[in-house]
């Protein structure tokens, strides 16, 4: 069995980041009405869809990071998928904030 101590550290960091980002997403969506009280029904629906996508991407990140902590030969692939899904989360979160501000 190959040994990947650096990937173990990356995957553990991804698990921690995922756990810490879930409340951030919920709190950001919670204050959507305060930041944009004049939002139309379509804007609120679009924001709710982005919220669901962000939660789904964070779930995928945590799932693949949890699998990536196990000792088997595909560990680097699962760490990579987890890293890319976290990058996708940040793109969605930035898009959500951009729509909130503009």
N, C-alpha and C positions, 0 to 999 in steps of 0.2 A: 504494500500500500504506500503510495507516495505521501510525503509529508509536506503540508502547505501552511506553515505557521503564519506567514504574512497574510494569506487569504483568510485565515481564521480571525485575525484582527480586523480586517476589512468587513467581514460578514458580521462580526459582533457590533461593530460601529454602525452598520446599516440597520441592524435590529434596534439599537438604541435610538437612532435618528428617526426611524419609523414610529417607534412608540412615543417619542416626544413631539412628532409632527401631527399626530391625530388630534390632540386637543387644540392645537393651533388652527387647524382647518375648521373644527367645530366652532371655535370662538370667532373666527373671521366671518363665517357665515351667519353667526348669531347677531353680529353687529351690522349686517347688510342693510337692514331697514333703517338703522340710525344714520348710516353714512349716505344712503340714497333713498329718502322717504318718498320722492316723487317718481319712483321707478314704475314703469308700466308692467302689465301682467306678463308680456313677452320677455321683458328684461329679467323679471324674477324667475320665470321658468327657465330661461337660459342659465341664470346663476345657479339654480337648483340642479340642472343637468351637470354643470361643471363641478359642483360640489360632489355629486354622486361619482363622477369620473375620478376626482381626486381621491376619494375614499377607496375606490376600486384599485387605483394604481398603488396607493399605499399598502393595501392588502396584498397585492401581488408582490410588492417589494418585500414585505415581511415574510410572506410564504416562501419565496425563493431564498431569502437569506436564512430562514430557519432550516430549509433543506440543505443549504450550502454549508452549514456548520457541521454536518455529518461527515464522517471519514469515508469517502469513496472517490473514485477516479474522476467523476464529473463535477467535482467541487468548484473548479475555476469557472466552468460554464454557468453554474447557478449563481455564483457571485457576480459574474458579468451581467446576467439577466437582471439580477436585483439592482445592480448599480444603474443600468440603463432605465429601468422602470422608475427609480428615484429621480433620475434626470428628467424623465417625462413628467413626473409629479411637479417638479419645480417649474417646468414650462406651463403646465396647467394652472398652477398657483399664480404665476406671474400674469397669465392671461386673465384670471379671475380678478386680481387686484387692479390690473389695467382697466378692465371694464367697470370696476367699482369706482375708480377715481375719475374716469372720463365720462 
